[in-house]
Amino acid sequence: MRQSHRGLIFEIMNNGDLDLVVLTLYIIGITYTFNRMVDSIADQMKVEFDSKKTIAEQLKTQNLEDQLEISFGLKGMYPIDEPNTLSISIKNKSENLAIYVDWDNSSIVGIDKRSRRVIRQSPDLIRDLAVPQIPSLIVPGKTLKESVTAEDVFKRDQETGTYSPGTPIANIPGLSKGKKDQKKQYSDFMQRKLEFEFSLDLVLRISETAYGVTQGQNIPPVCILNCPFVIRKLSWTYALPWNKKK
């Protein structure tokens, strides 16, 4: 009888040890999954167009607030080595203006404040990048959608002879291999102590259509718009489902 009681006690103790092992493995699994989630968001960042108000004010000063609309297609977040192109949409809301986008005189100013020539991306780009680009016409009521980047972003494939974007527009990873002050900038950004800025300076040439322009509008023949962007490092908490919707 005593032996049967002892067997029962050992069985309960063994079951308790098993439950403890299962609980420990469960906690280890949850911790591992959580750490992987944190690691996956560690090098993610957000690129924001800053802001519509800025563009609106520039258009207003040039009497174009009712004639033109510009927007950019940006993702919710990017790896630190992206984006290497910008998706831009330019809408001609006028009834009598022809708008030309002068790509060759437009520029992208990087995080190092250096101005680079804009290249409009096209499939299987095989031409010499130094060849002048034809301006894009936007007729009244139509919208132009293009992908653009900086000239120095392109890399040439030796086998196919084609060019494709090979580095990010804002080359933040490159700072980690730079001089002492650049390495500090990189470290501060990764610790979310610093935000970076870059901009697209867009040159538009505007002319009258056959219907002419209403007198008194004073539409400028050349419009230069500064489109600013802000880059900020994301905390791992951005991976939480209720934060991703923001």
C-alpha positions in Angstrom: 0.0 0.0 0.0 2.8 2.3 0.9 4.6 1.5 -2.3 1.5 2.4 -4.4 1.3 5.8 -2.6 5.0 6.4 -3.3 4.5 5.5 -7.0 1.6 8.0 -7.2 3.7 10.7 -5.6 6.6 10.1 -8.0 4.2 10.1 -10.9 2.8 13.5 -9.9 6.3 14.9 -9.4 7.4 13.6 -12.8 4.3 15.2 -14.4 5.2 18.4 -12.7 8.8 18.3 -14.0 7.4 17.6 -17.5 5.1 20.5 -17.4 8.0 22.7 -16.3 10.1 21.5 -19.2 7.2 22.2 -21.6 6.7 25.7 -20.2 10.4 26.4 -20.4 10.6 25.3 -24.0 7.5 27.4 -24.8 9.0 30.5 -23.2 12.3 29.9 -25.1 10.3 29.6 -28.4 8.3 32.7 -27.8 11.5 34.6 -26.9 13.2 33.4 -30.0 10.3 34.4 -32.2 10.1 37.8 -30.6 13.8 38.4 -31.0 13.6 37.4 -34.7 10.7 39.8 -35.1 12.8 42.6 -33.6 15.7 41.8 -35.8 13.6 41.8 -38.9 12.5 45.4 -38.2 15.9 46.6 -37.0 17.0 47.9 -40.4 13.7 49.2 -41.6 13.0 52.9 -42.2 10.2 55.2 -43.4 10.4 57.7 -46.3 7.9 60.5 -46.1 7.1 63.2 -48.6 7.3 66.4 -46.6 4.8 67.6 -47.2 1.8 68.5 -49.4 1.6 71.9 -47.8 5.1 72.7 -49.0 4.2 71.9 -52.6 0.9 73.8 -52.3 2.7 76.9 -51.2 5.2 76.8 -54.0 2.4 76.3 -56.6 0.4 79.2 -55.1 3.3 81.6 -55.4 3.5 80.7 -59.1 -0.2 80.9 -59.8 -0.3 77.1 -60.5 -2.3 75.8 -57.4 -5.3 75.0 -59.6 -3.4 73.8 -62.6 -1.0 71.2 -61.3 -0.9 68.3 -58.8 2.1 66.2 -57.8 2.2 63.1 -55.7 4.6 60.2 -55.0 4.0 56.5 -54.5 5.8 55.5 -51.3 5.6 52.3 -49.3 4.9 52.1 -45.6 8.5 51.1 -44.9 11.7 50.3 -46.7 14.9 48.3 -46.0 17.8 50.5 -45.3 19.2 49.9 -48.8 16.1 51.2 -50.6 14.4 53.0 -52.4 16.5 53.2 -55.5 13.7 54.9 -57.5 10.8 57.3 -56.9 7.4 56.8 -58.4 6.1 60.3 -59.3 2.6 61.3 -60.6 2.1 64.7 -62.2 -1.4 65.8 -63.2 -2.1 68.7 -65.5 -5.4 70.0 -64.1 -5.6 73.0 -66.5 -7.7 73.4 -69.6 -5.2 75.3 -71.7 -1.6 74.6 -70.6 1.0 72.3 -72.0 3.4 71.2 -69.3 6.8 69.7 -70.1 8.9 67.9 -67.6 12.5 68.9 -68.2 14.3 65.8 -66.8 17.8 66.9 -67.7 17.6 70.1 -65.7 15.9 68.5 -62.8 18.0 67.2 -59.9 18.0 65.0 -56.8 19.8 66.5 -53.8 21.1 63.7 -51.6 21.6 63.4 -47.9 25.1 64.8 -48.5 23.6 67.9 -50.1 25.1 67.0 -53.4 23.0 67.7 -56.5 22.7 64.8 -59.0 21.0 64.8 -62.5 17.6 63.0 -62.7 17.2 60.0 -64.9 13.7 58.9 -66.0 13.8 55.1 -65.8 12.7 53.1 -68.8 12.7 49.3 -69.5 16.0 47.8 -70.7 17.9 51.1 -70.5 20.9 50.6 -72.8 21.7 54.0 -74.0 24.6 56.1 -72.7 23.3 57.9 -69.6 25.0 61.1 -70.9 22.6 61.3 -73.8 20.1 64.2 -73.4 16.6 63.1 -72.3 13.5 64.2 -74.2 11.1 66.3 -72.0 7.8 64.6 -71.2 4.7 66.4 -72.3 1.5 66.4 -70.2 -1.5 67.8 -72.1 -4.5 69.3 -70.3 -6.5 66.9 -68.2 -3.9 64.1 -68.3 -1.5 62.6 -65.8 2.1 61.5 -66.2 3.4 58.6 -64.1 7.1 57.8 -64.1 9.9 56.3 -62.0 12.9 58.5 -61.6 16.3 58.3 -59.8 19.7 59.9 -59.7 22.2 59.4 -62.4 24.9 57.9 -60.1 22.5 55.3 -58.8 22.7 53.3 -62.1 25.0 50.3 -62.6 25.8 48.8 -65.9 25.4 45.1 -66.5 28.5 44.0 -68.5 26.8 41.1 -70.2 23.5 42.7 -71.3 24.8 46.3 -71.6 21.7 47.5 -69.7 21.6 50.0 -66.8 19.6 49.4 -63.7 19.5 51.1 -60.2 22.2 49.6 -58.1 22.3 51.8 -55.0 19.7 53.6 -53.0 18.9 57.3 -53.7 19.8 58.1 -50.1 22.9 55.9 -49.6 22.7 55.5 -45.9 24.6 52.2 -45.8 27.5 54.0 -47.6 27.9 56.2 -44.6 29.1 53.3 -42.4 32.1 53.0 -44.7 32.9 56.7 -44.9 34.9 59.1 -42.8 34.5 59.5 -39.0 31.7 62.1 -39.2 29.8 60.0 -41.7 30.1 56.9 -39.5 28.8 58.9 -36.6 25.8 60.1 -38.7 25.1 56.4 -39.6 25.3 55.4 -35.9 23.0 58.3 -34.8 20.5 57.3 -37.5 20.5 53.7 -36.5 19.9 54.7 -32.9 17.0 57.0 -34.1 18.8 60.1 -32.9 19.0 61.6 -36.4 16.8 61.9 -39.5 18.0 62.4 -43.0 16.5 64.6 -45.8 16.8 64.6 -49.6 14.8 66.3 -52.3 13.7 66.2 -55.9 14.0 69.6 -57.6 11.7 69.3 -60.5 11.9 71.7 -63.5 8.7 72.2 -65.5 8.3 74.2 -68.7 4.9 75.6 -69.4 3.4 76.9 -72.6 0.1 78.0 -73.9 -2.1 75.7 -76.1 -3.9 76.8 -79.1 -6.7 78.2 -76.9 -4.3 80.6 -75.1 -4.2 81.5 -71.5 -6.7 83.6 -69.6 -5.4 87.1 -69.2 -4.1 88.0 -65.8 -3.0 84.5 -64.8 0.7 85.3 -65.1 1.7 81.7 -65.5 5.5 81.4 -65.5 7.2 79.8 -68.5 9.5 77.8 -66.1 8.4 76.4 -62.8 10.9 74.9 -60.3 9.4 72.8 -57.5 11.3 71.5 -54.5 9.9 68.2 -53.4 11.4 67.3 -49.9 11.6 63.9 -48.3 12.4 62.9 -44.8 13.9 59.5 -43.8 13.6 58.2 -40.3 14.6 54.9 -38.7 11.8 52.7 -37.4 11.6 51.2 -34.0 10.9 47.5 -33.8 7.4 48.4 -32.4 6.4 49.4 -35.9 6.1 45.6 -36.7 3.1 45.4 -34.4 -0.1 45.0 -36.4 -1.9 48.0 -34.9 1.2 50.2 -35.7 1.6 49.1 -39.3 -1.8 50.7 -40.2 -0.6 54.1 -39.2 
